[in-house]
């Protein structure tokens, strides 16, 4: 008897682990060339062979054009098995009744079209191309089976892209080395029972793909900067390619919290958001030169990054007043996203916030921020102002620093990317809320670097003992007894 021809089999290592993994939520990836597309296409074959007509899958990409290569690869694997591809509905139908549909989600609302569907497998390829997690996670609500088939979610991705931050926070930071199974716990509000969903990060590296050799590695080395090559070869989630603020340096821009002198001018900046995150930053302007901080430098000493549910303008106003209860008398002004002053059939967001403060016999002053993003006709835009402050003067000292307790500023600023169609602007699909309000802060106090006179001694830079590292952030927050400012 002749052995049947083997169309495809998983490579020993991470790809085999993906195909055989029983965990509900799996993130598979890291480096380029790790065999991610073949892995998920092969995982579906295993699932379909086991559950037949009760196996119903959905494979998703961010853009329609990104689906083309995945579909072409699936033709090579599925056609010899007797599966038929229907172009109109982008669906594979297998001889045993299993069905796999391909789709793309170019906007967050596209995920709504699949609510009410039932799938036993959902695959999201290159999940880092999605700027926000909401459309991706919304697809989990479609995972159900009336036939009792174990359902599962599978995502693949590399470092970088507009979704780098949320992908890293969800899968990498909790288990940087991967392989350990974690659990997300929920409580059923109707029964009171605790429900648990397990998840795992399966790291894949180029070395795990035995079909790619030295030539592919050489091509990667020629394809970009050292940061990009490091991210692609090693799956390094700390290597940032194409960072908009490539001048960011933790040892220069992050400082340990200190008591801000009362005679330093203080103000706040805010980027509005209700459904989307909002960001509020509190800033102090350095008075006399301290040696490590030059006169006029901006110090971000507090922040509030609102995420999760929708807050009314009144609730946000009360949240701001609670957080500045100890120094409200020192806040000289506030700058707010100009869109918050727009009237649409009623009081604006800004007016409602002001009214909420008055009702509490307090003041919450805001003025519209200068929203100029890029420089035009000799006028410096907000991003150039922010970058100039981060670079600082010729003496090497930055004109913008942040306390190590401002975790969301530290988390989001370094990974923001250039707009691919307008390189001088920031890609607004990224998590740019803290950056926007920092830009408003900088535009409220324009700064231009001044050359240092040749005969003037340069001030001594601050010693390492006074600078913070990223690892200090949580310890500093814990020592001060503060909670992360999340809703």
Buried (B, 14 or more C-beta within 10 A) or exposed (E): EEEEEEEEEBBEBBBBBBBEBEBBBBBBBBBBBBBBBBBBBBBBBBBBEEBBEBBBBBBBBBEEEBBEEBBEEBEEBBEEBEBEBEEEEBBBBBEBEBBBBBBBBEEBEBBEEBEEBBBBBBBBBBBBBBBBBEBBBBBBEBBEBEEEBEBBBBBBBBBBBBBBBBBBEBBBEEBEEBEEBBEEEEEEEEEEEEEEBEBBBBBBBBBBBEEBEEEBBEEBEEEBEEBBBBBBBBBBBBBBBBBBBBBBEBEBBBBBBEEBEEEBBBBBBBBBBBEBBBBBBBBBBBEEEBEBBBEBBBBBBBBBBBBEEEBEBBBBBBBBBEBBEEBBEBBEEBBBBBBBBEEEEEEBBBBBBBBBBEEEEBEBBBEBBBBBBBBEEEEBBBBBBBBBBBBBBEBEBBBBBBBBBBBBBBBBBBBBBBBEEEEBBBBEBBBBBBBBBBBBBBBBBEBEEEEBEEEEEEBEBBEEEEBBEBEBBEEBBEEEEEEEBEB
